[in-house]
């Protein structure tokens, strides 16, 4: 099978690619949970911590990625939102 992403080249080994992608997503979620555990509880603060040195033009994309992770974690019952702040409510 070949995976044809919306941008970029076709991926001839999608199983390996998707496995690596899922590992990366889980790692990022663990990093976000770690931020929340240490009191870094806003999207902007999490982006600053996890994406240190990021080019300013990419900050919005990073914020959207963090927001998507947080929304997923809320749906899973791991995180709660209080205005602009987030907190863990279940172990990561």
PASEBA-1860 file (N, C-alpha, C; in nm, 3 decimals):
! residues 92
1> XXXXXXXX> 0.085/-0.119/0.000/0.000/0.000/0.000/0.089/0.125/0.000 ~ 0.037/0.229/-0.058/0.106/0.358/-0.061/0.012/0.462/-0.001 ~ 0.066/0.547/0.086/-0.010/0.655/0.147/0.014/0.782/0.068 ~ -0.094/0.848/0.028/-0.084/0.974/-0.047/-0.132/1.087/0.043 ~ -0.038/1.154/0.111/-0.077/1.263/0.202/-0.126/1.385/0.123 ~ -0.196/1.477/0.190/-0.246/1.597/0.121/-0.135/1.686/0.068 ~ -0.015/1.676/0.125/0.100/1.748/0.071/0.223/1.662/0.092 ~ 0.322/1.679/0.009/0.442/1.598/0.017/0.436/1.479/-0.076
9> XXXXXXXX> 0.540/1.404/-0.073/0.553/1.289/-0.162/0.473/1.170/-0.111 ~ 0.435/1.079/-0.200/0.372/0.954/-0.157/0.464/0.878/-0.061 ~ 0.404/0.805/0.030/0.479/0.731/0.131/0.464/0.582/0.102 ~ 0.572/0.518/0.053/0.562/0.379/0.013/0.550/0.279/0.128 ~ 0.588/0.318/0.248/0.581/0.229/0.365/0.493/0.294/0.471 ~ 0.362/0.300/0.447/0.276/0.375/0.541/0.270/0.314/0.680 ~ 0.285/0.185/0.692/0.277/0.123/0.823/0.388/0.176/0.915 ~ 0.510/0.180/0.864/0.622/0.232/0.941/0.602/0.382/0.968
17> XXXXXXXX> 0.561/0.457/0.868/0.539/0.601/0.881/0.433/0.630/0.987 ~ 0.320/0.561/0.980/0.210/0.585/1.075/0.248/0.543/1.216 ~ 0.324/0.436/1.229/0.372/0.394/1.361/0.460/0.503/1.423 ~ 0.553/0.555/1.344/0.641/0.662/1.392/0.562/0.787/1.426 ~ 0.461/0.818/1.346/0.377/0.934/1.370/0.302/0.920/1.503 ~ 0.245/0.803/1.528/0.172/0.782/1.653/0.265/0.789/1.774 ~ 0.385/0.736/1.762/0.482/0.746/1.871/0.512/0.893/1.900 ~ 0.532/0.971/1.795/0.560/1.113/1.812/0.443/1.185/1.878
25> XXXXXXXX> 0.320/1.156/1.838/0.201/1.219/1.898/0.191/1.184/2.046 ~ 0.215/1.058/2.079/0.210/1.017/2.221/0.319/1.085/2.303 ~ 0.437/1.100/2.242/0.546/1.169/2.310/0.507/1.315/2.337 ~ 0.449/1.380/2.236/0.410/1.520/2.252/0.303/1.533/2.359 ~ 0.207/1.440/2.363/0.104/1.444/2.465/0.165/1.429/2.604 ~ 0.263/1.342/2.617/0.331/1.325/2.746/0.405/1.452/2.785 ~ 0.465/1.520/2.689/0.533/1.646/2.717/0.433/1.752/2.764 ~ 0.317/1.757/2.700/0.215/1.853/2.740/0.165/1.821/2.881
33> XXXXXXXX> 0.143/1.694/2.910/0.101/1.654/3.045/0.208/1.694/3.146 ~ 0.335/1.677/3.110/0.443/1.719/3.199/0.441/1.868/3.225 ~ 0.413/1.945/3.122/0.402/2.091/3.139/0.291/2.123/3.238 ~ 0.175/2.059/3.220/0.062/2.086/3.310/0.095/2.047/3.453 ~ 0.166/1.937/3.470/0.205/1.891/3.603/0.294/1.994/3.671 ~ 0.379/2.060/3.593/0.472/2.159/3.649/0.415/2.301/3.653 ~ 0.286/2.317/3.620/0.222/2.447/3.631/0.226/2.531/3.504 ~ 0.281/2.479/3.397/0.278/2.549/3.268/0.143/2.515/3.209
41> XXXXXXXX> 0.045/2.607/3.220/-0.093/2.568/3.198/-0.170/2.648/3.092 ~ -0.102/2.728/3.013/-0.169/2.796/2.902/-0.105/2.749/2.771 ~ -0.179/2.762/2.663/-0.125/2.720/2.534/0.003/2.797/2.502 ~ 0.002/2.928/2.523/0.120/3.009/2.492/0.241/2.965/2.574 ~ 0.221/2.936/2.701/0.332/2.895/2.787/0.383/2.756/2.748 ~ 0.292/2.667/2.711/0.332/2.533/2.668/0.412/2.542/2.538 ~ 0.365/2.624/2.444/0.438/2.642/2.319/0.578/2.696/2.347 ~ 0.588/2.796/2.434/0.719/2.854/2.466/0.813/2.749/2.526
49> XXXXXXXX> 0.758/2.659/2.605/0.840/2.556/2.670/0.880/2.445/2.573 ~ 0.783/2.395/2.496/0.810/2.279/2.410/0.874/2.314/2.277 ~ 0.855/2.436/2.233/0.906/2.476/2.102/1.005/2.592/2.117 ~ 1.090/2.584/2.216/1.190/2.690/2.239/1.274/2.708/2.113 ~ 1.293/2.834/2.074/1.373/2.864/1.956/1.297/2.855/1.826 ~ 1.167/2.831/1.834/1.085/2.821/1.713/1.079/2.955/1.642 ~ 1.086/2.951/1.512/1.072/3.075/1.434/0.935/3.136/1.462 ~ 0.929/3.267/1.486/0.802/3.332/1.520/0.689/3.303/1.420
57> XXXXXXXX> 0.722/3.288/1.293/0.616/3.264/1.196/0.552/3.125/1.212 ~ 0.612/3.037/1.291/0.558/2.904/1.313/0.487/2.890/1.447 ~ 0.486/2.996/1.526/0.428/2.990/1.660/0.279/2.958/1.656 ~ 0.206/3.018/1.563/0.062/2.991/1.554/0.035/2.844/1.522 ~ 0.111/2.787/1.430/0.093/2.646/1.397/0.122/2.558/1.519 ~ 0.226/2.591/1.594/0.258/2.515/1.715/0.145/2.528/1.817 ~ 0.090/2.648/1.830/-0.020/2.670/1.924/-0.143/2.587/1.884 ~ -0.171/2.580/1.756/-0.284/2.499/1.710/-0.261/2.351/1.736
65> XXXXXXXX> -0.138/2.307/1.723/-0.104/2.167/1.752/-0.124/2.137/1.901 ~ -0.075/2.227/1.986/-0.092/2.209/2.131/-0.241/2.212/2.167 ~ -0.314/2.305/2.107/-0.458/2.313/2.133/-0.528/2.183/2.093 ~ -0.494/2.127/1.979/-0.554/2.001/1.935/-0.524/1.889/2.034 ~ -0.400/1.884/2.083/-0.365/1.783/2.182/-0.448/1.802/2.309 ~ -0.458/1.926/2.354/-0.535/1.952/2.477/-0.682/1.915/2.459 ~ -0.740/1.946/2.344/-0.880/1.911/2.318/-0.897/1.759/2.319 ~ -0.802/1.689/2.261/-0.806/1.542/2.261/-0.796/1.490/2.405
73> XXXXXXXX> -0.708/1.549/2.484/-0.691/1.507/2.622/-0.816/1.537/2.705 ~ -0.886/1.647/2.672/-1.013/1.678/2.739/-1.116/1.570/2.705 ~ -1.125/1.536/2.577/-1.220/1.432/2.533/-1.193/1.298/2.601 ~ -1.068/1.270/2.629/-1.031/1.144/2.696/-1.046/1.151/2.848 ~ -1.085/1.267/2.900/-1.104/1.282/3.044/-0.975/1.299/3.121 ~ -0.867/1.339/3.053/-0.738/1.356/3.119/-0.712/1.500/3.162 ~ -0.777/1.595/3.096/-0.750/1.737/3.117/-0.882/1.812/3.129 ~ -0.882/1.917/3.210/-0.996/2.009/3.218/-0.948/2.148/3.180
81> XXXXXXXX> -1.039/2.227/3.129/-1.007/2.365/3.090/-1.079/2.460/3.183 ~ -1.006/2.560/3.231/-1.060/2.666/3.314/-1.025/2.797/3.246 ~ -1.112/2.847/3.157/-1.082/2.966/3.080/-0.968/2.938/2.984 ~ -0.859/3.011/3.001/-0.741/2.991/2.915/-0.640/2.893/2.976 ~ -0.673/2.843/3.095/-0.581/2.753/3.165/-0.631/2.610/3.159 ~ -0.535/2.518/3.160/-0.565/2.376/3.154/-0.503/2.307/3.275 ~ -0.562/2.195/3.315/-0.506/2.120/3.427/-0.534/1.971/3.407 ~ -0.441/1.891/3.457/-0.461/1.746/3.452/-0.566/1.706/3.553
89> XXXX> -0.653/1.615/3.515/-0.751/1.561/3.609/-0.738/1.410/3.620 ~ -0.652/1.351/3.537/-0.624/1.207/3.540/-0.477/1.189/3.502 ~ -0.418/1.082/3.549/-0.277/1.058/3.513/-0.262/1.046/3.362 ~ -0.151/1.098/3.310/-0.129/1.090/3.165/-0.109/0.949/3.116
END
